[in-house]
């Protein structure tokens, strides 16, 4: 499936990786997105971990599948407008042979193994069209100390202290998702705070952005980091007023300086961890994922990882991915082409990052941020953006461009308009704007004319909405965030996503966020005029997400000829109150006609 003649991440120097993956001035941004964080690529390079080698050692599945069934007594929402509902479905060899009313079922279906759904609601499996697999696999085994579990930092640290009593002295304690922009407490976790947790265990905690980490004195000691240790190139060791390391590490090279001494780094099986991520996704009703940044973790070796996952015959989600522009020359040397792969693993996009994050004040803006003279950062110059969009469209790629700030979106629209003037239209390849956070009316008009499709990080509204109103933009500009309602009215095809690990994947939570526009720790709604119906939100996470990922011919709706990827829910989302959508239980998840998850 993939070409082996590529340059590996281990052949790229530390300084090169930093230059490729982290724009200037970005390292000190504590609330930035992890898309361009280089900590794990740096850590793997320094410890000699090889994703391709790990993938080769996955034990393949050899057992035969039982994936022919006759599903009855169901409330099926098909997401097929020509046949929106049904109560029975016949699955043969992993594909849907027939769907409709049970009384009209083919005689042959009656001989199949029958599965009675007990009048439960069945939907196509959810598809998250924007997440990051390899970083998520690396983080999966670490303790979640984030705001959605611990709103107060002191509670997170108390939990970690309790955990320290259960593990032998000297064993590392590693945490993730610390986010001072959402957690009540200090902006940084310094030595004095972490030494109160333990001095017998090395402690290492990742900021949710993956651009910073925090460690205690035991971890610094093991790494040999002292006042005399110089800052690595492109990174910074935090220091107190006396020049002593304070436990704060900024950017990948500084973080890896300490993290590489954790023996778990070398022994962790990241290929298996990817399968574990898939299994977790199944518990949330997810049957399809799309990685938006392949290559930023360990270069072209990630393709070998994907191939190993496919060859294992143990995948429980269908996986799509976009290649990162930051390592474009590696993909060109490897001869990568759009659409390579099969129904399980497929290349469906080319990813360009044009700016940073709005909550990190690095999203590129027309006007300065609130109470500031800064307007964010362009991660790619206009001329380079124009050239990349034109070249990749000409090469047949579906181009996906990360753009959060309104000026960044201006640049993206300008680039696609310039390409369209040369006969290279965005709608011919279902091109996307990723996050597409701050949208003005005229930008929506231009998107509609170009045929561009946005995918919204809808958690911005819920988790950061109040901060956008009070601290980042003010109410007028914050009201332009994630304009699903206006795009729906304009007939623009859109989706919503988690960007996990930015927000945790959970389609029903994303759906609730889009339907209600509620804000965390607030009684107010952000731009209630942008609320959409539950039906539209369900469509966004099923057939429309499949369409964005160039997979709607095979998944995304329940109709004859498509793969039998579906979920069974305890309640019908169309019948519950909007505020209760995220609490609906996923009872079963089926992929390729096989039951891959059942609630206990």
DAKA-V820392 format. One record per backbone hydrogen bond with DSSP energy under -0.5 kcal/mol. NH is the residue of the N-H (numbers start at 1). CO is the residue of the C=O. If there is no record, write none. Layout:
BEGIN
<<NH,CO> <NH,CO>>
END
This chain:
BEGIN
<<6,4> <9,298> <11,8> <12,9> <17,13> <18,14> <19,15> <20,16> <21,17> <22,18> <26,23> <29,26> <30,28> <32,29> <36,33> <37,34> <42,38> <43,39> <44,40> <45,41> <46,42> <47,43> <48,44> <49,44> <51,49> <54,50> <55,51> <56,52> <57,53> <57,54> <58,55> <60,58> <61,312> <67,65> <69,91> <70,113> <71,69> <71,89> <72,115> <74,87> <75,120> <76,74> <76,86> <77,75> <77,122> <78,76> <78,84> <79,84> <81,79> <83,80> <86,76> <87,100> <88,100> <89,71> <90,98> <91,69> <91,89> <92,95> <94,67> <95,92> <96,562> <97,90> <97,95> <98,90> <100,88> <104,101> <105,102> <109,106> <110,106> <110,107> <111,108> <112,109> <113,68> <115,70> <116,114> <117,72> <117,115> <119,73> <120,73> <120,117> <121,569> <122,75> <123,567> <124,77> <125,565> <126,285> <127,541> <128,288> <129,127> <129,496> <131,290> <132,500> <136,132> <137,133> <138,134> <139,135> <140,136> <142,139> <143,174> <145,143> <145,176> <147,177> <149,146> <150,146> <153,184> <155,152> <156,152> <157,153> <158,154> <159,155> <160,156> <161,157> <162,158> <163,159> <164,160> <165,161> <165,162> <166,163> <167,164> <170,200> <171,168> <173,202> <174,172> <175,204> <176,143> <178,206> <182,179> <183,179> <184,151> <185,183> <190,188> <191,246> <193,190> <194,190> <195,191> <196,192> <197,193> <197,194> <198,194> <204,173> <205,214> <206,175> <207,212> <208,178> <210,207> <213,249> <214,205> <215,247> <216,203> <220,216> <221,217> <222,218> <223,219> <224,220> <224,221> <225,220> <226,224> <229,226> <235,232> <236,250> <238,236> <238,248> <240,244> <243,240> <246,238> <247,238> <249,213> <250,236> <251,211> <251,249> <254,251> <255,251> <256,252> <257,253> <258,254> <258,255> <259,255> <260,256> <261,258> <262,259> <263,261> <265,262> <266,263> <267,263> <268,264> <270,268> <273,269> <274,270> <275,271> <276,272> <277,273> <278,274> <279,275> <280,276> <281,277> <282,278> <283,279> <283,280> <284,280> <284,281> <285,282> <286,281> <287,126> <288,126> <289,318> <290,128> <291,320> <292,131> <293,291> <293,322> <294,322> <296,293> <299,295> <300,7> <301,298> <302,299> <303,300> <304,300> <305,301> <306,302> <307,303> <308,304> <309,305> <310,306> <311,307> <312,308> <313,310> <314,309> <318,287> <319,344> <320,289> <321,346> <322,291> <323,349> <324,294> <325,351> <327,324> <328,325> <330,327> <331,327> <332,328> <333,329> <334,330> <335,331> <335,332> <336,331> <339,347> <340,337> <342,345> <346,319> <347,340> <348,321> <348,346> <349,321> <350,398> <351,323> <352,400> <354,352> <354,402> <356,362> <356,377> <361,358> <362,357> <363,357> <365,375> <369,374> <370,472> <372,369> <377,362> <379,354> <379,377> <380,354> <385,381> <386,382> <387,383> <388,384> <389,385> <390,386> <391,387> <392,388> <393,389> <394,390> <395,391> <396,393> <397,392> <399,397> <400,350> <401,399> <401,432> <402,352> <402,400> <403,434> <407,364> <408,364> <409,405> <410,406> <411,407> <412,408> <413,409> <414,410> <415,411> <416,412> <417,413> <418,414> <419,415> <420,416> <421,417> <422,419> <423,420> <424,419> <425,423> <427,450> <428,425> <429,426> <431,426> <432,399> <433,453> <434,401> <434,432> <435,455> <436,403> <436,434> <437,403> <438,404> <439,437> <439,480> <444,440> <445,441> <446,442> <447,443> <448,444> <449,445> <450,446> <451,447> <452,447> <453,431> <454,452> <455,433> <456,495> <458,456> <458,497> <459,497> <460,457> <461,458> <462,458> <463,459> <464,459> <464,460> <465,461> <468,464> <469,465> <470,466> <471,467> <472,467> <473,468> <474,468> <478,474> <479,475> <480,477> <481,478> <482,437> <484,482> <485,530> <487,483> <488,484> <489,485> <490,486> <491,488> <492,487> <495,454> <497,456> <499,130> <502,499> <503,498> <509,506> <510,506> <511,507> <512,508> <513,509> <514,510> <515,511> <516,512> <517,513> <519,524> <520,462> <522,519> <526,517> <527,525> <530,527> <531,528> <532,514> <537,533> <538,534> <539,535> <540,536> <541,537> <542,539> <544,539> <545,539> <546,542> <547,543> <548,544> <549,545> <550,547> <551,546> <552,546> <554,551> <555,551> <558,78> <559,557> <561,96> <562,559> <563,554> <564,94> <565,563> <566,564> <566,590> <567,123> <568,588> <569,121> <570,585> <573,571> <575,572> <576,572> <580,577> <581,578> <583,580> <584,581> <587,568> <587,585> <588,568> <589,597> <590,566> <591,594> <593,564> <594,591> <596,589> <596,594> <597,589> <599,587>>
END
